[in-house]
Amino acid sequence: MADTVDGIDVRTKAAELPAALPDSPNEVVSGIPQALEQAAEFVEGAYLRAAQRYRQVATVCTQCTDRMETTDGQFSDQLNALDVHRA
């Protein structure tokens, strides 16, 4: 899951958006292309942070299953240390 989320390329597709906008002599003044670029960077950064979180949770789960003596409480404590909450 983490690799799928991390592999989403927002910036490349967002770079195509200004070409879809109507031509305008004030394109530079409008700031729309720059806003699109910045928004894409922020979204891609959010996806990266989500992927990192998925990897952290997966690591904790793998470690706990590798050590079969892990109790439910210990597993819960490790997830709480990551600040993971049930949705």
N, C-alpha and C positions, 0 to 999 in steps of 0.2 A: 504494500500500500504506500509506504513512504517513497519508494522509488517512482511510483506512478505520479504522486503529487509533486515530487521534486522535478520530475521530467516535463511538467507543463511549462511550455515556453510562451509566456504572456507577451514579453517585449517584442518578439519578432512579429507576431500578429498585430500588436498595437502600432508598430511602425508603419503598417500598411494603411491605417485609418486616415491619416491626413490626406492621402491621395483620394479618398472617397468623399472628402468635403468639397463643396463647391469652391471654385477658384475665387479668390478675393484679393484685391490689391492690399488689403490690410491684414493679410494672413499673419505676418510677423507681429503686428500690433495686437491681434486678437489673443494670442498666446495659447490657442487651442492645441496646436501640435506639441508644444512644450508641456502643457497640462496632461495630454494623453501619454506622453513619454514618462512623466513623473508618476502618474497613476499606475501605469504598467509596471514600473519599477517597484512601487509599493506593494502591488498585488503579488508580484513574483516573490518579493521578500516575505510576505505573509505565507505564501505557499511553502517557501523554504523553511520557515520557522515551524509550520505545521508538520512538515516531513521530519524535521529534527525531533519534534515531540513524539511522533509515531515511533521513531527509532528508539527513543529513550524508553517508552512504554514496552516496546517489543523486547528490548534488552532485559528489562526487569522480569517480564513474563518468562523469557527463556531461562534466565538464571534461576528463577524459582522452580521451574519444572525440572531443570537439571538437578536440583537439590530437592529431592522428594520429601525431605524432612521439613521443608518450609511450611509453616502453619498459615492458616487464613489470615491471622492477625499480623504475622510478619509480612505477608504479601501486601496486605492493606497498608501497613506502615511504609513499605517501600514505594507504593503508589502515592501515598500521601506526601512523601518526601519530594515527589515530582510535582506535587500540587495538582493531581489528577482527580477530577470529580465525576461522579456518575451523572449522565445527562438525564 
